[in-house]
Every structure is written in C-alpha cells, then in structure tokens.
Amino acid sequence: MSAAHTNALPPTPDDCAIWDIWLSQFRLPIVNVNAQVGTFAALAEAPRTCEDLAAHLGVDARALAMHLAALCAMGLAEKRLGMWRATHLARRWLHPDGEGYWGYFCRQIDRNTHLQGQLLESLKTGRRPGEAAQSDGEFVARPAEWERGTMSAEAARGIAAFMHAHSQAPALGAATQPVFSTLKCLMDVGCGSGVYGIEIARANPTLKVVLMDLAEMAAEAQSYVERAGMGAQVTTAGVNMFTQEWPREADGHFFSNVFHDWSDETCRLLARKSFEALPSGGRIFLNEILMDDEGTGPFPAAAFSLLMLIGTLGKQYSLAEFRDILESAGFTQVTAERTGGGYFSLVSAVKP
Ligand SMILES: C[S@@+](CC[C@H](N)C(=O)[O-])C[C@H]1O[C@@H](n2cnc3c(N)ncnc32)[C@H](O)[C@@H]1O
C-alpha cells in the first residue's frame, strides 16, 4: 500500500481488536494450568482468599492473583467480600470429578505447550521461567536486555520495532489529552521508539519533548524522530533512569509501559526519582492498561499482566496501586482516564 493511501485512512486510535486477537492465546493455557494445579476443584469446595488458595495449592500468591483475575474475566471464578469461588460453570464443567469434565478435552486440544509451560512454572515459583526458556522465547529474552542497563544497537532496533507496533494507537489516544497543552517540556522516560513523545509533540506544536532511554535505545529513537520530521520539537537523551542524573528541564514526566516492567518497590523508586527531578506543579503521567480496583479483570489487563509475569519483573497495576505508589513519593491529585487509545488509560498526578 502506498504511503499516500495509508495516510488517507481514518486515523483511529482504537486497536482493541488486534489486542484481543494476540491476547486470546492466553485463554486456553490459563484454563489448563489452573486445572492442573487444582484451582477449580479447590474453589468448588469452599470460598478462599487468594493467599489461602495459594497455600492450599502450593503456588505463588502474587502469580495466582493474576490468574484469578483472568479466570474471573472469563466467567470461571468470582470474588465476593475478598473470597474467591468457582462459578457454576467452573463447578459443573471444570471440576475433575464432574460428569462431562472439560479438562481432558481442553488439555489435548491446547497446542500452545510453550506458553502453558511458562505459565505453570511462573505460577508455581512466582518468577520468570528460567534461563532455558529465556533463550528461545523472543519477548522473554528481550526485557533481560534492558535490565542489564545496556544493549546492542541490534537489540535496540528489535525492541523499538516491537514496542512501536503495540504503542502507535495508544500514542494517538494519549496525544489527544488536553493536559499536555498545559506543559512546556515533557520527558518521555523509557521512550522505546519514542512514538508517544513524537505523537504528543505533533498534537502540541509549542511543547518541547525529550525522549529518554538507555543510550542505545535513545539513538534508535532518534531515527524515529527524523523519520517523523519532528527534530525541531523532539530531542533524545541517553540516560539510565536508575543510575544517572535525570535531565531537569521537563515540567512533565511521561512513562508508558515502564512501571509494568518492574516490582512495586522499583516503581516506588522511579516515582521518587521523578518527584525529585520535577519542579513544584510538575506532573507525572503513567500510560498503562489498568487492572480494575478489585483485581477481577478485565481480561486484556489480566492477560497482559501474565505476559509481564513470564517476561519481566512486573505486572499490570490498578489505579489504587498506582495511587499508593505515587502518593508514597509525595504526588497528589492522582486521577486516571481511558484515552481512547486502545485499552490504555492515562494516570496523572501532581507534585505540590
Ligand atoms: C516496555 S518498553 C516501553 C517503551 C515505550 N514507552 C512504549 O510504551 O512503547 C520499556 C522501555 O524502558 C526502557 N528502559 C529499561 N530500563 C531502563 C533504564 N534503566 N533507563 C532508561 N530506560 C530504560 C527500555 O529500554 C524500553 O525502551
């Protein structure tokens, strides 16, 4: 298709259908892994908290919480007053003693044994599948690159292309948010290809944008800036957000899909670093697919969270969890809105 033809297409920021397609690969393996560890049988016997259920099954409670959210979103578990139980569907069709137990069928029809194995291991251990799995799964190997604080130019190119695809629509959605017009300079921290900073700059011609990432990724983002013809407004900075001083000129810090890569403790550290570097009145933004407050879904957030479990040190957070993290650093006025960019929401808070 020619560029002219592509540009003539309506500029929709909605790519939810594509997300539904790729996240659907998690559905059957989640059911099979939970049948295997005994989740349905245990939740058919008695309602239990996530922690009690984890102890009963001998699995990791944090990982189990992510599975329960996905099972709830699929109609197989429900949460009432903090207690989880199997729904009538799961009691009838997924209890191993039930007449017409679907477990045998689902197990045999599931061809995605790779994902099944990764989900099972991480559910049992609470950690990413081991080194052997990391070498043969593309998206598993990639985050390990940035955790070392450095990467090859080739790895940066691959990660940027991967991220660019899944971030183009949500970047268009984020860019329409009026709050960015109130800022002078926005720093896109952990920018990847820079797609968010580029689109937000395009929508706000007086806004200066700094794309910040590890040196190799910042160099890669520079090529996206040049291709977009946005060099007059958008610059890049190679900075390790954990070990180096942050540039100080920005009155807004934007993180997309960055907090979800890290533990609660590391997110608190990032929030503190942002707070220190912002002026009074400055804003922090977290662009993420949010879990609901109860940890009961929705499915895209729960499945994406499981991808984080097997590939990173993080998970998808709820607004309640982000509020706690941001307030612990000193931020106030924590709010969130769906941007219209796919499933993403923009969390925003202010440094008093
Ligand atoms: C999941 S990607 C998100 C990219 C982009 N924000 C997006 O949503 O498309 C996480 C980004 O964080 C960056 N990152 C990881 N560790 C970093 C560090 N120590 N300093 C700066 N950036 C880092 C990675 O290089 C990567 O580009």
PDBQT file of the ligand as one rigid body, heavy atoms in Angstrom, charges set to zero:
ROOT
HETATM    1  C1  LIG A 401       8.157  -1.780  27.645  1.00  0.00    +0.000 C 
HETATM    2  S1  LIG A 401       9.262  -0.637  26.944  1.00  0.00    +0.000 S 
HETATM    3  C2  LIG A 401       8.213   0.767  26.744  1.00  0.00    +0.000 C 
HETATM    4  C3  LIG A 401       8.596   1.618  25.564  1.00  0.00    +0.000 C 
HETATM    5  C4  LIG A 401       7.636   2.785  25.286  1.00  0.00    +0.000 C 
HETATM    6  N1  LIG A 401       7.477   3.647  26.425  1.00  0.00    +0.000 N 
HETATM    7  C5  LIG A 401       6.304   2.258  24.812  1.00  0.00    +0.000 C 
HETATM    8  O1  LIG A 401       5.351   2.194  25.618  1.00  0.00    +0.000 OA
HETATM    9  O2  LIG A 401       6.214   1.900  23.647  1.00  0.00    +0.000 OA
HETATM   10  C6  LIG A 401      10.268  -0.188  28.327  1.00  0.00    +0.000 C 
HETATM   11  C7  LIG A 401      11.382   0.792  27.981  1.00  0.00    +0.000 C 
HETATM   12  O3  LIG A 401      12.087   1.102  29.195  1.00  0.00    +0.000 OA
HETATM   13  C8  LIG A 401      13.445   1.257  28.844  1.00  0.00    +0.000 C 
HETATM   14  N2  LIG A 401      14.313   1.075  30.000  1.00  0.00    +0.000 N 
HETATM   15  C9  LIG A 401      14.518  -0.057  30.708  1.00  0.00    +0.000 A 
HETATM   16  N3  LIG A 401      15.434   0.135  31.656  1.00  0.00    +0.000 NA
HETATM   17  C10 LIG A 401      15.838   1.438  31.542  1.00  0.00    +0.000 A 
HETATM   18  C11 LIG A 401      16.770   2.234  32.247  1.00  0.00    +0.000 A 
HETATM   19  N4  LIG A 401      17.497   1.733  33.236  1.00  0.00    +0.000 N 
HETATM   20  N5  LIG A 401      16.902   3.523  31.886  1.00  0.00    +0.000 NA
HETATM   21  C12 LIG A 401      16.183   4.048  30.868  1.00  0.00    +0.000 A 
HETATM   22  N6  LIG A 401      15.279   3.327  30.162  1.00  0.00    +0.000 NA
HETATM   23  C13 LIG A 401      15.113   2.032  30.489  1.00  0.00    +0.000 A 
HETATM   24  C14 LIG A 401      13.662   0.159  27.820  1.00  0.00    +0.000 C 
HETATM   25  O4  LIG A 401      14.852   0.325  27.082  1.00  0.00    +0.000 OA
HETATM   26  C15 LIG A 401      12.394   0.251  26.997  1.00  0.00    +0.000 C 
HETATM   27  O5  LIG A 401      12.540   1.116  25.909  1.00  0.00    +0.000 OA
ENDROOT
TORSDOF 0
